[in-house]
Amino acid sequence: MFVLIDLFNTFVDYREHKEIRLTYVTDATILIVMREISAGVYAQKYDYQFILGMSVLMLTLGTIRALAVKYPHKT
């Protein structure tokens, strides 16, 4: 549900400003990765390597989002 809300925000923002903000895309991607991790852990079908890889991906996406907030694109 939250992923759909973030994607809707992305499309509305694109329609208004004719550009896609990086924060909306990274938020949606972080939510998708978190859902995959929680579903896999609950179902006990992922090994530690997959969880570790997804955690590194989450760290990277979090860093990108923090930098996008700190240094916003000026139009």
C-alpha positions in Angstrom: 0.0 0.0 0.0 2.8 2.4 0.9 4.6 1.6 -2.3 1.5 2.6 -4.3 1.3 5.9 -2.4 4.9 6.7 -3.1 4.5 5.9 -6.8 1.4 8.0 -7.0 3.4 10.9 -5.4 6.1 10.4 -8.1 3.6 10.6 -10.9 1.8 13.6 -9.5 5.2 15.4 -9.0 6.2 14.5 -12.5 3.0 15.9 -13.9 3.4 19.2 -12.0 7.2 19.8 -12.4 8.1 17.6 -15.4 10.9 15.9 -13.4 11.0 12.9 -11.1 12.4 13.5 -7.6 15.0 11.1 -6.4 13.6 10.9 -2.9 10.2 9.5 -4.1 11.9 6.8 -6.1 14.3 5.8 -3.4 11.4 5.7 -0.8 9.4 3.4 -3.0 12.5 1.2 -3.6 13.3 1.0 0.1 9.7 0.0 0.9 9.9 -2.8 -1.7 13.2 -4.1 -0.4 11.9 -4.0 3.2 8.8 -6.0 2.1 10.9 -8.6 0.4 13.2 -9.0 3.5 10.2 -9.3 5.9 8.4 -11.8 3.7 11.5 -13.9 3.2 12.3 -14.0 6.9 8.8 -14.8 7.8 8.6 -17.6 5.3 12.2 -18.8 6.2 13.2 -19.2 2.6 16.2 -16.8 2.3 19.7 -17.6 3.5 22.0 -15.1 5.2 23.7 -14.1 2.0 20.5 -12.8 0.5 19.6 -10.9 3.7 23.1 -9.5 3.8 22.9 -8.4 0.2 19.5 -6.7 0.7 20.9 -5.0 3.8 23.7 -3.5 1.8 21.2 -2.4 -0.8 19.2 -0.7 1.9 22.2 1.0 3.3 23.1 2.3 -0.2 19.6 3.5 -0.8 19.4 5.2 2.6 22.7 7.0 1.8 21.4 8.1 -1.6 18.2 9.4 0.0 20.1 11.3 2.7 22.3 12.9 0.2 19.3 13.8 -2.0 17.7 15.5 1.0 20.9 17.3 2.1 21.8 18.5 -1.4 18.5 19.1 -3.2 18.3 19.7 -7.0 17.8 23.3 -7.7 15.6 24.1 -10.7 
